[in-house]
Amino acid sequence: MSQLSFELIAQDPLTQARAGLMRTDHGEILTPVFMPVGTAGCVKAVTSSQLKREIHARIILGNTYHLYLRPGTSVLENAGGIHKFMNWEGPVLTDSGGYQVFSLSGTRKITEEGVVFKSHIDGSPHLFTPEKVMDIQRSIGGDIIMAFDECTAFGAGYEYAKTSMELTHRWLDRCIGQFGNTADKYGYTQNLFPIVQGGVFEDLRKQSCAFVASRDALGIAIGGLSVGEPDEELYGMTALCCAHLPARKPRYLMGVGTPWNLLECIGLGVDMFDCVMPTRNGRNGMLFTSKGIINIDNKKWENDFSPIDDDIECSLSNEYSKAYLRHLMKSREFTALTIASVHNLSFYLHLIRQARAHILLGDFASWKNQQKEILKERL
């Protein structure tokens, strides 16, 4: 078994967009890549078979906070790790739980040691330290595991963002120490990615990029964005980070975003993305399509018997009509949630594959600008 590797294949001549190849023990990943979010060992309303055969996912994401609370590490270890537990053969990235702890602002306390928080399930108290988070992720079995960080809220002042970033850096060194002192589980290599923080302050972001890059990890994540800041701030901080991170390592922008966010950030040099938006919005009737955005609840779709989207490779999108999906949504049929979720994820991955193809062709910039206007249109 071998460590994760990353090879740059091509770069667009007019932007920073890259096409690459990442290799893990559970398979190869063509980049740029979008990772469906399987928070608790399942992408909501979607089976592992659909992820592979319908959506054509290359890698999925699981979450330390949720999997630690339920089903717990002992169950996952008895199952042989997350891959066997959920019957998924491809790579898995596990988020450290830092964002979930950030979202529990009313029930957690951050100290130098770690974070004390209360379970959203039963209110029981728990402590996450960098060392414990490494151990939990080892037990979950991610191919890529994330360092424990504090996700700084948008709107935080400079001094708080600086203090938070410095804490994240100290925690990173503790993560690296614990990761280095523990063995891979389940017979394959696990790989640690650190996370850049620094809020929306350029000098802090530069400091964090330099600190993280000096630790020579196999890949690097950009965190603390997509937490409420305007798109201009998202793009500005992303561009700055990409300019100050190593070119030969994959860059992962956490929690982003809309289809047009993805295209813009690919153009800035990002290789990896995840977001709950395609599944969450799909379950609430918002469909992303190759012609624009559909609110399937609208009456205008009641007698539209055309396919949901026959421009993408997804049998559910091709074979079911807008009228039928609207009927299922209105009837509160669970099948509607599956069709909408599978469709939106299929569309996201279709869009990413197109982006890669245009990077390889050398015309990504013009294609991106055209697509962004189409994707934002509300039908």
Residue pairs with C-beta under 8 A, 6 or more apart in sequence:
1 25
1 184
1 187
1 188
1 189
2 23
2 25
2 189
3 189
3 191
3 218
4 22
4 23
4 24
4 143
4 144
4 189
4 191
4 218
4 219
5 22
5 23
5 218
6 20
6 21
6 22
6 23
6 31
6 218
6 219
6 248
6 249
6 250
6 271
7 20
7 21
7 22
7 23
8 18
8 19
8 20
8 247
8 248
9 18
9 19
9 20
9 21
9 360
10 18
10 19
10 359
10 360
10 362
11 17
11 18
11 19
11 359
12 18
12 267
12 358
12 359
12 362
12 364
12 365
13 362
14 364
14 365
15 267
15 268
15 364
15 365
15 368
16 239
16 242
16 267
16 268
16 269
17 32
17 266
17 267
17 269
17 355
17 359
17 364
17 365
17 368
18 31
18 32
18 269
18 271
18 359
19 30
19 31
19 32
19 356
19 359
19 360
20 30
20 31
20 32
20 250
20 271
21 28
21 29
21 30
21 31
22 28
22 29
22 30
22 31
22 33
22 219
22 250
22 271
23 29
24 59
24 91
24 143
24 144
24 189
24 191
25 143
25 188
25 189
26 83
26 89
26 90
26 91
26 92
26 143
26 188
27 58
27 89
27 90
27 91
28 58
29 58
29 59
29 91
30 58
30 353
30 356
31 250
31 271
31 272
31 356
32 262
32 266
32 270
32 271
32 272
32 273
32 352
32 355
32 356
32 359
33 58
33 59
33 271
33 272
33 273
33 352
34 262
34 273
34 274
34 275
34 348
34 349
34 352
35 57
35 58
35 59
35 60
35 61
35 93
35 272
35 273
35 274
36 43
36 46
36 51
36 55
36 57
36 60
36 61
36 274
36 278
36 279
36 345
37 43
37 60
37 61
37 63
37 274
37 275
37 276
37 279
38 60
38 61
38 62
38 86
38 88
39 61
39 62
39 63
39 66
39 276
40 62
40 63
40 66
40 67
40 70
41 62
41 67
41 71
41 82
41 85
41 86
42 86
43 51
43 60
43 279
43 341
43 345
44 279
44 280
44 283
44 337
44 341
45 279
45 283
45 334
45 337
45 338
45 340
45 341
45 342
46 55
46 279
46 338
46 341
46 342
46 345
48 86
48 87
48 88
49 87
50 338
50 342
51 57
51 60
51 88
51 345
52 88
52 89
52 90
54 314
54 315
54 316
54 342
54 346
55 314
55 342
55 345
55 346
55 349
56 313
56 346
56 349
57 90
57 345
57 349
58 90
58 91
59 90
59 91
59 92
59 93
59 143
60 88
60 90
60 91
60 92
60 93
61 92
61 93
61 94
61 95
61 274
62 82
62 92
62 93
62 94
62 95
62 140
62 142
63 94
63 95
63 97
63 100
64 94
64 95
64 96
64 97
64 133
64 136
64 137
64 140
64 146
65 97
65 100
65 101
65 128
66 97
66 100
67 73
67 76
67 82
67 94
67 136
67 140
68 97
68 126
68 136
69 119
69 120
69 121
69 126
70 121
73 136
73 139
73 140
75 85
76 82
76 85
76 139
76 140
76 141
77 139
77 185
79 85
80 141
80 186
81 139
81 140
81 141
81 185
81 186
82 88
82 92
82 94
82 140
82 141
82 142
83 89
83 92
83 141
83 186
91 143
91 144
92 140
92 141
92 142
92 143
92 144
93 142
93 143
93 144
93 145
93 146
93 252
93 274
94 137
94 140
94 142
94 144
94 145
94 146
95 146
95 254
95 274
96 133
96 137
96 145
96 146
96 147
96 148
96 149
96 195
97 128
97 133
97 148
98 146
98 148
98 149
98 150
98 151
98 195
98 223
99 151
99 223
99 254
99 255
101 108
101 115
101 117
101 128
101 151
102 150
102 151
102 153
102 227
104 117
104 118
104 120
105 153
107 117
107 118
108 115
108 116
108 117
108 118
109 115
109 116
109 117
110 150
110 167
112 167
112 170
113 127
113 129
114 127
114 128
114 129
114 130
114 132
114 148
114 171
115 127
115 128
115 150
116 125
116 126
116 127
117 125
117 126
117 128
118 124
118 125
118 126
119 125
119 126
128 148
129 148
129 174
130 147
130 148
130 171
130 172
130 174
130 175
130 178
131 174
131 175
131 177
131 178
133 148
133 175
134 145
134 148
134 175
134 178
134 179
134 182
134 192
135 178
135 182
137 145
137 146
137 190
138 145
138 182
138 183
138 184
138 185
138 190
139 185
141 185
141 186
141 190
142 190
143 188
143 189
143 190
143 191
144 190
144 191
144 192
144 193
144 219
145 179
145 190
145 191
145 192
145 193
146 192
146 193
146 195
146 221
147 168
147 171
147 172
147 175
147 176
147 192
147 193
147 194
147 195
148 171
148 175
149 168
149 171
149 172
149 195
149 197
149 223
150 164
150 167
150 168
150 171
150 197
151 197
151 223
151 224
151 227
152 160
152 161
152 164
152 165
152 197
152 198
152 199
152 224
153 227
153 228
154 199
154 200
154 227
154 228
154 229
154 233
155 228
156 164
156 199
158 199
158 201
158 204
161 197
161 198
161 199
161 200
161 201
161 204
162 201
162 204
164 197
164 199
165 197
165 198
165 199
165 204
165 207
165 208
168 195
168 197
168 208
169 208
169 211
169 212
172 194
172 195
172 211
172 212
172 215
173 215
175 192
175 194
176 192
176 194
176 215
179 192
184 190
191 218
191 219
192 217
192 218
193 217
193 218
193 219
193 220
193 221
193 252
194 212
194 215
194 217
194 220
194 221
195 212
195 220
195 221
195 222
195 223
195 224
195 254
196 205
196 208
196 209
196 212
196 220
196 221
196 222
196 223
196 224
196 241
196 245
197 204
197 208
197 223
197 224
198 204
198 205
198 206
198 207
198 208
198 224
198 237
199 205
199 224
200 229
200 233
200 236
200 237
202 237
202 240
205 237
205 240
205 241
205 244
206 240
206 244
209 240
209 241
209 244
209 245
210 244
212 220
212 245
213 220
213 244
213 245
213 246
217 249
218 249
218 250
219 249
219 250
219 251
219 252
219 272
220 245
220 246
220 249
220 250
220 251
220 252
221 251
221 252
221 253
221 254
222 237
222 238
222 241
222 242
222 245
222 251
222 252
222 253
222 254
222 270
223 254
225 233
225 234
225 237
225 238
225 253
225 254
225 255
225 256
226 234
226 253
226 254
226 255
226 256
226 257
226 261
226 275
227 255
229 237
231 261
231 264
234 256
234 257
234 261
234 265
235 264
235 265
235 268
238 253
238 265
238 268
238 270
239 268
239 269
241 251
242 251
242 268
242 269
242 270
243 269
245 251
250 271
250 272
251 269
251 270
251 271
251 272
252 270
252 271
252 272
252 273
253 265
253 270
253 272
253 273
254 274
255 274
255 275
256 262
256 265
256 270
256 273
256 274
256 275
257 265
257 273
257 275
257 277
258 277
258 375
259 288
259 347
259 348
259 351
259 375
260 371
260 372
260 375
260 376
262 273
262 348
262 351
262 352
262 355
263 351
263 355
263 368
263 371
263 372
263 375
264 368
264 372
265 273
266 352
266 355
266 359
266 364
266 368
267 364
267 365
267 368
273 352
278 288
278 341
278 344
278 345
278 347
278 348
279 341
279 344
279 345
281 287
281 288
281 344
282 337
282 340
282 341
282 343
282 344
282 345
283 337
283 340
283 341
285 295
285 296
285 297
285 329
285 340
286 293
286 294
286 295
286 296
287 293
287 294
287 295
287 296
287 308
287 309
287 325
287 340
287 343
287 344
287 347
288 344
288 347
288 348
288 375
289 308
289 309
289 311
289 347
289 379
290 309
290 311
290 312
290 347
290 350
290 374
291 309
291 311
291 374
291 377
291 379
292 374
292 375
292 376
292 377
292 378
292 379
293 375
293 376
293 377
293 378
293 379
294 301
294 308
294 322
294 379
295 378
296 322
296 325
296 326
296 329
296 340
297 326
297 329
297 330
298 326
301 322
301 323
301 325
301 326
302 323
302 326
303 323
304 321
304 322
304 323
305 321
305 322
305 323
305 324
306 321
306 322
307 317
307 318
307 319
307 320
307 321
307 322
308 316
308 317
308 318
308 320
308 321
308 322
308 325
308 339
308 343
309 317
309 318
309 343
309 347
310 317
310 318
312 318
312 346
312 347
312 350
313 346
313 350
314 342
314 343
314 346
314 347
314 350
316 338
316 339
316 342
316 343
316 346
317 342
317 343
317 346
317 347
320 339
325 336
325 339
325 340
328 335
328 336
328 339
329 336
329 340
351 371
351 375
354 367
354 371
355 364
355 367
355 368
358 364
358 367
358 368
